[in-house]
């Protein structure tokens, strides 16, 4: 798929996202983001994290991991934006 190895990149993103559910920001089925969403701050939190990782790209940690985090938070922002649109239609 794709001239630019998109299939491999999508696989890497999928593996990265799946691994985040085994990290310290989750407790079983409950994610910290669930609490942030309950406060009504999920979209702002995701946008802020996209900006954070984009602004520090290539300055701290590994650039590739920063890109993966940006993509993951963009996916989450898309989820919460879609969810907000669905709620508005109800």
C-alpha atoms as one frame of an Amber mdcrd trajectory, in Angstrom:
protein
   0.000   0.000   0.000   1.361   3.348  -0.939   4.529   4.743  -2.324   5.761
   5.984   1.052   5.497   2.830   3.183   2.151   3.874   4.611   1.222   0.254
   5.302   4.282  -0.183   7.524   3.681   3.151   9.225   0.017   2.320   9.909
   1.101  -1.010  11.412   3.655   0.784  13.614   1.022   3.315  14.732  -1.406
   0.501  15.537   1.209  -1.312  17.612   2.163   1.919  19.403  -1.463   2.732
  20.268  -2.158  -0.802  21.492   0.926  -0.692  23.720  -0.243   2.525  25.386
  -3.016   0.545  27.066  -0.406  -1.439  28.989   1.347   1.642  30.353   1.013
   3.456  33.644  -1.763   5.839  32.524  -4.354   3.085  32.589  -5.920   0.958
  35.248  -7.629  -1.989  33.642 -10.349  -0.614  31.387 -10.148   2.899  32.869
  -7.835   5.405  31.216  -6.839   8.765  32.668  -8.401  10.232  29.535 -11.767
   8.842  30.688 -11.587  11.132  33.736 -10.491  14.066  31.573 -13.449  13.422
  29.262 -15.812  13.291  32.235 -14.659  16.824  33.111 -15.398  17.950  29.559
 -11.761  18.611  28.703 -10.900  15.736  26.340 -10.693  17.740  23.105  -8.639
  20.508  24.701  -6.350  17.920  26.322  -5.737  16.172  22.996  -5.141  19.464
  21.151  -2.714  20.583  23.849  -0.767  17.337  23.669  -0.539  17.574  19.878
   0.951  21.060  20.287   3.278  19.901  23.068   4.765  17.003  21.128   4.932
  18.991  17.876   6.744  21.876  19.548   9.317  19.645  21.191   9.843  17.459
  18.117  13.528  16.654  17.686  14.452  18.452  20.919  13.682  15.894  23.620
  13.360  12.147  23.594  13.119  10.473  20.244  11.640  12.363  17.273   9.909
   9.243  15.959   8.127   8.672  19.274   7.013  12.309  19.318   5.458  11.819
  15.876   3.680   8.662  17.051   2.308  10.575  20.036   1.102  13.406  17.785
  -0.691  10.897  15.543  -2.219   9.107  18.521  -3.512  12.331  20.080  -4.834
  13.409  16.662  -6.749  10.126  16.460  -8.135  10.725  19.949  -9.087  14.302
  19.025 -10.899  12.964  15.970 -12.737  10.478  18.206 -13.850  13.143  20.672
 -14.762  15.575  17.872 -16.892  12.908  16.190 -18.416  12.004  19.538 -19.299
  15.655  20.137 -20.979  15.861  16.740 -22.928  12.677  17.471 -24.023  14.091
  20.847 -25.124  17.352  19.187 -27.305  15.403  16.727 -29.100  13.585  19.563
